[in-house]
Amino acid sequence: MPWSEIRGQEPAISQLRPAIERGRVGHAYLFYGPKGVGKRTTARVFAQALTCREEPENGGCGKCRTCRNIEGGSYPDLHLVSSEGSLRMEHTQQIIRQAFISPLEGERRIFIVLEVEKLTPEAGNNLLKVLEEPPGDSVFILTTTSLPGVLPTIRSRCLPVGFSPLSDQLVLELVREKGWAESGPESLVVNMAGGSPGAASAVMQSGGLLSVREESMSLIELLAQAVKSPGGKVKSELTRVQLEVRLRVMASLFRDLLVWQKTGTEELLINRDQIEFIKRQAGHWNSPMRCLEIIENTNRRLAQNANLPLLWEVCWLELAEHRGGFYADSRRSTV
Ligand SMILES: [Zn+2]
């Protein structure tokens, strides 16, 4: 996959491409930026550019055996290191062992280490040793979604390469190209992506965006009718990703309630195909902004490994405190 296939990350490419063209490649790079915007893909293309003998300046030819092996993940001098949990000593010890063995096919060994904010302090210090004195021509490409979470000593050894969220327009183009819009209205898919094609793809793979939205709409409706805890109706067998998707769909709905209350402009709505629902519910919620904050807080707690069913329940209990429409309010004020 050559440079041209990486979308919306021109500043990063304009930093990496000249390094290849001028033959001045650093020993360690730190790719930082949000999840799902192309860091890993760019790392792989950079590895191809570093290795392909045919068209290195284009980010590899994509056709030779080396390029194909890198794309297929079977190139022996490219090491991809990642972990569901922490990156521990065993990971970094393995990196160090491999780094000191001569490359098998190419001129250098390349290490792509994903999410280095997950390094334990001990493992981070261990990795630092090899970053300080990299053996041979080895190249380290580290990625992170949290620059402040990376040990300062590691950051100082790497050339930083920043990645940004994609514009909604670019995400919309990708959504159309990949046919993701079949799973739901384009405006909703683009909103769910939040500038991250990776997030859009994950949402699509988690399945049934429309049914998730229907479920969320009926929960909001139940809440507005003062059903005590509708959260319990969608029982707790949700995975983290599924809950994340639900929270984002809900956020898009409460956002629309807010936009409708403030502007009454249909074109500004994400869920404009559900205009009747939005109009109806806009009269039942007196503080969609506060509801958005509650959802945002829940999202944050989700990232901290909270108890999922409890989190879901608490979210709905908190939201319930803000039901009650303008009419209900005005009645109260006259009593
Ligand atoms: Zn090639």
Residues whose N, C-alpha, C, O or C-beta is under 5 A from the ligand:
A	BS01	ZN	C52 R53 E54 G60 C61 G62 K63 C64 C67
